Amino acid sequence: MSAYKLNNKTGAVTLINTVPTYGTAPAHLSLDKTSKWVGVANYGSGNYGVWKVNSDFSVGGNSTFFHQDTGKGPVPQQDGPHAHEFVFDATNSFVVVPDLGNDSWNQWKFNAETGQMTPASPPSIKAPSGTGPRHFAFHPKLPFAYGVSEIGSTVTVFSVPKPLTTLSVIEIVSTLPAPNKNAAAAEIQFSADGTIVYVSNRLGDSKGNWITGSLVAFKIDQTTGKLTNLGFFSSNGIQPRYFTYSKDHKFLLVANQLSNNLKVLSINKVTGLIEDGVVSSLENIEQPSHILQL
């Protein structure tokens, strides 16, 4: 894990320092709400922890908290624990770590003064066997949260009480129009008004070949948090590993990893749904997996 300084005038980046994550294949990092702590999830080894961000923006060499997940699921992809994401809640007092390898939504209490984490009760919420939790997002306005399971291609809806001591499952819905064992759900994003949530699907055919992916839109019930499917839309590429709204929420930017392109899709300002056609396209981007807007 490396820290860099960005020159806002020239765009140049300068390395500050690099520290070990004490695991293999780190998949995700995130800053807490104070920007004093950074959480890291190591996918390969299934462990994760918190590091201090120093006053000079360097990252501390030692973790203030570290945890090793255990266990595995029934699918070959679940050969051991695989922590996939590290998510702080809006109050900066709770952390969720989806583990694809052992079918768990791990939940922790977080101390922003010390960087320490203690298990919530229960310490994890089990996902259906073999579904593989991947990504998790708290709703920006409502007391709900949504988790994407990669292998099962599902979205789990959670209630988020105040004070937040534990999540509770409300419902689980499919991200696919029909069962497909060669599909893998990936990313989740909310509309600006919080009424629609999109999830990307990496799709395969019956022979296991990757084909053009899709984005599914769900309407969020503002009272219950439950989801209603509003339709499926082409990602216009293969394996939409990541997508995000533009800052004005007029467009979706989709990173299609295996077709090596980035597609810009227009959002209808009335319905909030993707419109037909591609607004813009960037080709020959080698396996894009994330998009960051400055």
C-alpha positions in Angstrom: 0.0 0.0 0.0 1.5 3.3 -1.1 0.7 6.9 -0.3 1.3 9.6 -2.9 1.2 13.4 -2.9 -0.7 15.1 -5.7 0.3 18.4 -7.2 -3.0 20.1 -7.9 -1.4 22.5 -10.4 0.6 20.1 -12.5 -1.1 16.8 -11.8 2.2 15.2 -10.9 2.3 12.5 -8.2 5.2 11.9 -5.8 5.6 8.8 -3.7 5.5 9.4 0.0 5.9 5.9 1.4 5.0 2.2 0.9 4.1 -0.2 3.6 3.1 -3.9 3.6 -0.5 -5.0 3.9 0.6 -8.3 5.6 -1.4 -10.3 3.1 -1.7 -11.3 -0.5 -3.7 -9.7 -3.4 -5.0 -6.6 -1.6 -8.3 -5.8 -3.3 -9.6 -2.7 -1.6 -8.7 0.2 0.6 -10.8 3.1 2.1 -10.3 6.1 4.3 -12.4 6.7 7.4 -14.4 9.9 7.7 -11.5 11.7 9.5 -8.9 10.6 6.9 -6.8 9.5 9.8 -7.2 5.8 9.2 -7.1 3.6 6.2 -8.7 0.1 6.1 -7.4 -2.6 3.7 -8.9 -5.9 2.6 -6.5 -8.6 1.4 -8.4 -10.8 -1.0 -5.9 -13.5 -1.5 -5.1 -14.2 2.1 -8.5 -13.2 3.5 -7.2 -10.8 6.2 -7.7 -7.1 6.7 -6.8 -4.3 9.1 -6.5 -0.6 9.8 -3.4 1.6 9.4 -2.8 5.1 10.7 -2.4 8.0 8.3 0.3 10.3 9.7 0.2 14.1 9.7 2.5 14.1 6.6 0.0 11.8 4.9 2.4 8.8 5.0 0.9 5.5 6.1 2.1 4.0 9.4 4.2 0.9 9.0 2.2 -1.2 11.5 -1.5 -2.0 11.6 -3.4 -0.7 14.6 -5.8 -3.6 14.1 -5.5 -6.8 12.1 -7.8 -9.8 11.6 -7.5 -13.1 9.8 -10.7 -14.6 8.5 -11.1 -18.4 8.3 -13.2 -20.9 6.6 -14.3 -21.6 3.0 -17.4 -22.2 0.9 -18.6 -25.0 -1.3 -17.6 -23.4 -4.7 -14.0 -23.9 -6.0 -13.6 -20.1 -6.1 -14.1 -20.2 -2.3 -11.0 -22.2 -1.5 -10.4 -20.1 1.6 -11.3 -16.7 3.1 -11.3 -13.8 0.6 -12.0 -10.4 2.1 -13.2 -8.3 -0.8 -13.9 -4.8 0.5 -13.5 -2.6 3.6 -16.4 -0.2 4.2 -16.8 2.5 6.9 -20.3 3.7 7.8 -21.4 7.4 7.8 -21.0 7.7 11.6 -17.5 6.4 11.4 -18.3 3.9 14.2 -19.0 0.7 12.1 -17.2 -1.3 9.5 -18.4 -4.0 7.1 -16.1 -6.4 5.3 -17.7 -8.8 2.8 -15.8 -12.1 2.6 -16.4 -13.9 -0.7 -14.6 -17.0 0.4 -16.5 -18.0 3.5 -19.9 -16.4 2.7 -19.8 -13.8 5.4 -20.8 -10.2 5.9 -18.3 -9.4 8.7 -19.4 -6.5 11.0 -17.2 -4.6 13.4 -17.4 -1.6 15.8 -14.8 1.0 15.0 -13.0 3.4 17.3 -11.9 6.5 15.4 -9.7 7.7 18.2 -7.6 4.5 18.4 -8.1 2.8 15.1 -9.2 -0.3 16.9 -12.1 -2.6 15.9 -14.1 -4.9 18.1 -16.6 -7.6 16.9 -20.2 -6.6 16.6 -22.8 -9.0 17.9 -23.1 -11.2 15.9 -19.6 -10.7 14.4 -20.8 -11.7 11.0 -24.0 -12.3 9.1 -23.9 -15.5 7.0 -24.9 -15.2 3.3 -26.5 -18.2 1.6 -23.9 -20.9 1.0 -21.9 -20.5 -2.2 -23.1 -17.0 -3.0 -19.8 -15.1 -2.3 -20.3 -11.6 -0.8 -18.3 -9.1 -2.8 -19.3 -5.4 -2.4 -21.3 -3.5 0.2 -22.8 0.0 0.3 -24.7 2.0 2.9 -27.6 4.0 1.5 -26.6 7.7 1.5 -30.0 8.9 3.0 -32.0 5.9 4.3 -31.4 3.4 7.1 -30.6 0.6 4.7 -27.6 -1.0 3.2 -27.1 -3.2 0.1 -24.6 -6.0 -0.5 -23.7 -7.6 -3.8 -22.9 -11.3 -3.8 -20.7 -12.2 -6.8 -21.1 -15.9 -7.2 -24.8 -16.0 -6.5 -25.5 -12.8 -8.5 -27.8 -11.4 -5.8 -28.3 -8.2 -3.8 -28.9 -8.4 -0.1 -30.9 -5.6 1.5 -30.0 -4.8 5.2 -31.7 -2.7 7.8 -29.3 -0.2 9.5 -30.7 0.8 12.9 -29.7 3.8 15.0 -27.5 3.4 16.9 -26.0 0.8 14.6 -25.1 -2.3 16.6 -25.9 -5.0 14.0 -27.3 -5.3 10.5 -30.3 -7.4 9.8 -31.3 -9.0 6.5 -34.6 -7.7 4.9 -34.5 -9.5 1.5 -32.3 -11.1 -1.1 -33.0 -10.5 -4.8 -31.4 -11.7 -8.0 -29.5 -9.4 -10.3 -30.3 -11.6 -13.3 -33.3 -12.1 -15.5 -32.9 -15.9 -15.3 -30.5 -18.2 -13.4 -27.0 -18.3 -14.9 -24.2 -20.2 -13.3 -21.7 -18.4 -15.6 -22.5 -14.9 -14.3 -20.8 -12.8 -11.7 -22.2 -9.7 -10.1 -19.7 -6.9 -9.4 -20.4 -3.2 -8.6 -23.2 -1.3 -6.9 -24.0 2.5 -7.2 -26.9 4.7 -6.0 -28.6 7.5 -8.0 -28.2 11.0 -6.6 -31.6 11.1 -5.1 -31.3 7.6 -3.6 -34.3 6.2 -5.4 -32.5 3.8 -7.8 -29.6 1.5 -7.3 -27.6 -0.1 -10.2 -25.7 -3.4 -10.1 -23.4 -4.7 -12.9 -23.4 -8.3 -14.1 -20.5 -10.0 -15.8 -22.2 -12.5 -18.0 -21.1 -15.8 -19.5 -22.7 -18.2 -22.0 -23.5 -21.8 -21.6 -20.0 -22.8 -22.7 -18.4 -20.5 -20.1 -17.3 -17.8 -22.5 -17.6 -14.2 -21.3 -20.1 -12.2 -23.3 -21.5 -8.6 -23.2 -22.4 -7.7 -19.6 -25.4 -5.9 -18.2 -26.5 -3.3 -15.7 -29.7 -3.9 -13.7 -31.6 -1.1 -12.2 -33.7 -1.4 -9.0 -36.2 1.0 -7.6 -35.7 1.4 -3.8 -38.8 1.6 -1.7 -38.1 4.7 0.5 -40.0 3.2 3.4 -39.0 -0.5 3.4 -35.7 -0.4 1.5 -37.0 -3.3 -0.7 -36.1 -3.5 -4.4 -38.2 -3.6 -7.5 -36.5 -4.6 -10.8 -36.8 -1.8 -13.4 -34.9 -3.5 -16.2 -31.6 -4.6 -17.7 -29.3 -2.5 -19.8 -26.2 -3.5 -21.8 -22.8 -2.5 -20.5 -21.7 -2.4 -24.2 -18.7 -4.5 -23.3 -17.4 -7.6 -21.6 -17.1 -7.9 -17.9 -18.3 -4.6 -16.4 -16.1 -4.9 -13.3 -16.8 -1.3 -12.2 -19.0 1.6 -13.0 -19.8 5.0 -11.5 -22.0 8.0 -12.0 -20.5 11.2 -13.4 -20.4 14.0 -10.8 -23.5 15.6 -12.2 -25.2 12.1 -12.3 -26.2 12.6 -16.0 -24.0 9.7 -17.1 -22.8 6.3 -16.1 -19.1 5.5 -16.8 -18.6 1.8 -17.2 -15.3 0.0 -17.1 -15.6 -3.2 -19.2 -12.5 -5.1 -18.1 -12.2 -7.9 -20.7 -13.2 -5.8 -23.8 -10.6 -3.2 -22.7 -12.9 -0.2 -23.0 -14.7 2.5 -21.0 -18.3 3.4 -22.1 -20.2 6.5 -21.2 -24.0 5.9 -21.0 -26.6 8.6 -20.7 -29.1 8.7 -17.8 -32.7 9.9 -18.5 -33.3 12.9 -16.1 -36.9 11.9 -15.7 -36.8 8.2 -15.2 -33.3 7.8 -13.9 -32.7 4.9 -16.3 -30.0 4.3 -18.9 -30.9 5.6 -22.3 -30.2 3.7 -25.6 -26.9 4.2 -27.3 -23.3 5.0 -26.2 -22.5 8.7 -25.7 -18.7 8.2 -25.8 -16.2 5.4 -25.8 -12.5 5.0 -24.9 -10.9 1.9 -26.4 -7.6 0.0 -25.8 -7.6 0.6 -22.1 -5.9 -2.5 -20.8 -8.3 -4.3 -18.5 -9.9 -1.3 -16.7 -11.1 -2.2 -13.2 -11.8 1.1 -11.5 -12.6 4.8 -12.3 -11.7 7.7 -10.1 -12.9 11.2 -10.8 -10.9 14.2 -9.5 
